Amino acid sequence: MIGILAGAAGQLIPGAVSVDIGRHDSDKSCEKALSTVAGIIDGTGSLGAAFGQILIGYLASYDW
């Protein structure tokens, strides 16, 4: 249950942020800006998830 609740927040918040930033009044080409912002946010999240797995493997090698 916790995974479902945490996953939903992790999916919805970046999506809402990217739409809000991509539809800012300063840029008239909304579709292109929205796509760029969504790609940057999604790519950053994917890199963070990959780095987290590497970090867990590195920390697991220490004797706690």
C-alpha positions in Angstrom: 0.0 0.0 0.0 2.8 2.4 0.8 4.4 1.8 -2.6 1.2 2.7 -4.4 0.8 5.9 -2.4 4.4 6.9 -2.9 4.4 6.0 -6.5 1.4 8.1 -7.2 2.9 11.2 -5.7 6.1 10.5 -7.6 4.2 10.3 -10.9 1.7 13.1 -10.4 3.7 15.9 -9.0 6.4 16.0 -11.8 3.7 15.8 -14.4 1.8 18.7 -12.9 5.0 20.8 -12.5 6.0 20.2 -16.1 2.6 21.2 -17.5 2.6 24.3 -15.3 6.1 25.4 -16.4 5.6 24.4 -20.0 2.4 26.5 -20.3 4.0 29.7 -19.0 2.8 32.9 -20.7 6.3 33.9 -21.7 6.5 31.2 -24.4 3.9 31.0 -27.1 4.9 27.6 -28.5 3.3 25.6 -25.6 3.6 22.1 -27.1 7.3 22.4 -27.7 8.0 23.9 -24.3 5.8 21.4 -22.6 7.6 18.5 -24.3 11.0 19.9 -23.4 10.2 20.5 -19.8 8.5 17.1 -19.4 11.5 15.4 -20.9 14.0 17.1 -18.7 12.0 16.4 -15.5 11.4 12.7 -16.5 15.1 12.3 -17.5 16.3 13.7 -14.3 14.0 11.4 -12.3 15.3 8.4 -14.3 18.9 9.3 -13.7 18.2 9.8 -10.0 16.7 6.3 -9.8 19.6 4.8 -11.6 22.1 6.6 -9.4 20.2 5.5 -6.3 20.6 1.8 -7.3 24.3 2.3 -7.7 24.6 4.1 -4.4 22.7 1.3 -2.6 25.1 -1.3 -4.0 28.0 0.8 -2.9 26.7 1.4 0.6 25.7 -2.3 1.0 29.4 -3.2 0.7 30.1 -1.5 4.1 29.6 -3.5 7.3 27.1 -1.6 9.4 
